[in-house]
Amino acid sequence: MASDLGFIEYVCDQMRDAGRIRSRKMFGEFAIYCDDKVVALVCDDQLFVKATPGGRAFIGMPVESPPYEGAKPAYLIEDHLDDREWLTGLIEVTTRELPAPKAKRPKAG
């Protein structure tokens, strides 16, 4: 089941104070970017934030679940979607801990 675009827009709006937030459709679902780093996935209208040590400390006792079959476990965020300040804090911590995206190779041609 694909995620609802309205849900994607709501989640992005909730975390907008963390940095440059954008979403991109990938494999029928969505990746959420903060400052050009993939920080979360939305699959079946559920938010999965990438697992980091700082994110674990911020959440306390996170619920971990893979966003799709074969994926690495991520933090499933259910109870705090409506708490903009909390979600922004989690995304800020996560963004700081994730590596910078790899430079794209120029296309051959």
C-alpha positions as CSV (number, residue, x, y, z in Angstrom):
1,M,0.0,0.0,0.0
2,A,1.4,3.4,-1.0
3,S,1.5,6.2,1.5
4,D,-0.9,9.1,1.2
5,L,0.6,12.3,-0.1
6,G,-1.2,14.3,2.6
7,F,0.5,12.2,5.3
8,I,3.9,12.9,3.7
9,E,3.2,16.6,3.6
10,Y,2.1,16.6,7.3
11,V,5.2,14.7,8.4
12,C,7.5,17.1,6.5
13,D,5.7,20.1,7.9
14,Q,6.1,18.8,11.4
15,M,9.9,18.5,11.1
16,R,10.4,21.7,9.0
17,D,12.4,23.5,11.7
18,A,15.1,20.8,11.7
19,G,16.6,22.0,8.4
20,R,15.9,21.8,4.7
21,I,13.2,19.1,4.6
22,R,12.0,17.5,1.4
23,S,10.5,14.2,0.3
24,R,11.1,12.0,-2.7
25,K,9.1,9.1,-4.0
26,M,11.2,6.0,-4.0
27,F,10.0,2.4,-4.8
28,G,6.4,3.4,-4.4
29,E,7.0,5.0,-0.9
30,F,8.9,8.1,0.2
31,A,12.3,9.1,1.6
32,I,12.5,12.1,3.8
33,Y,15.6,14.3,3.5
34,C,17.0,16.8,5.9
35,D,19.8,18.9,4.5
36,D,20.3,16.4,1.7
37,K,20.6,13.4,4.1
38,V,18.0,10.6,4.1
39,V,16.8,10.7,7.7
40,A,13.6,8.8,7.4
41,L,11.3,6.7,5.3
42,V,7.5,6.7,5.1
43,C,6.1,3.3,4.2
44,D,2.4,2.5,4.5
45,D,1.7,5.8,6.2
46,Q,4.2,5.1,9.0
47,L,7.3,7.1,9.8
48,F,10.6,5.2,10.2
49,V,13.6,7.4,11.3
50,K,17.0,6.0,10.6
51,A,18.6,4.4,13.7
52,T,21.5,6.3,15.3
53,P,23.0,6.3,18.8
54,G,21.9,9.8,19.4
55,G,18.4,9.0,18.2
56,R,18.2,6.1,20.5
57,A,19.3,8.3,23.5
58,F,16.8,11.0,22.4
59,I,13.8,8.5,22.2
60,G,14.8,6.4,25.2
61,M,13.2,3.1,24.4
62,P,12.5,3.2,20.6
63,V,10.3,0.7,18.8
64,E,12.5,-0.7,16.0
65,S,11.1,-2.2,12.9
66,P,12.2,-2.5,9.3
67,P,10.2,-0.2,7.0
68,Y,10.0,-2.9,4.4
69,E,11.0,-6.5,4.0
70,G,14.8,-6.8,3.9
71,A,15.5,-3.3,5.2
72,K,17.6,-2.5,8.3
73,P,15.5,-1.7,11.4
74,A,14.6,1.9,11.9
75,Y,12.8,3.7,14.7
76,L,9.0,3.5,14.2
77,I,7.5,6.8,15.3
78,E,3.9,6.6,16.2
79,D,3.1,8.5,19.4
80,H,5.0,11.7,18.6
81,L,3.9,12.6,15.1
82,D,1.8,15.5,16.4
83,D,4.6,16.9,18.6
84,R,6.5,19.2,16.3
85,E,9.2,20.1,18.9
86,W,9.9,16.5,19.8
87,L,10.0,15.4,16.1
88,T,12.2,18.3,15.2
89,G,14.7,17.4,18.0
90,L,14.9,13.8,16.8
91,I,15.5,14.8,13.2
92,E,18.2,17.3,14.2
93,V,20.0,14.6,16.3
94,T,19.7,12.1,13.5
95,T,20.9,14.5,10.8
96,R,24.0,15.4,12.8
97,E,25.0,11.8,13.1
98,L,24.4,10.6,9.6
99,P,27.3,10.9,7.1
100,A,27.2,13.4,4.3
101,P,25.8,11.9,1.0
102,K,28.2,10.5,-1.4
103,A,29.1,12.6,-4.4
104,K,27.3,11.5,-7.6
105,R,29.4,10.3,-10.4
106,P,29.1,12.3,-13.7
107,K,27.1,10.5,-16.3
108,A,29.1,8.9,-19.1
109,G,28.4,10.4,-22.4
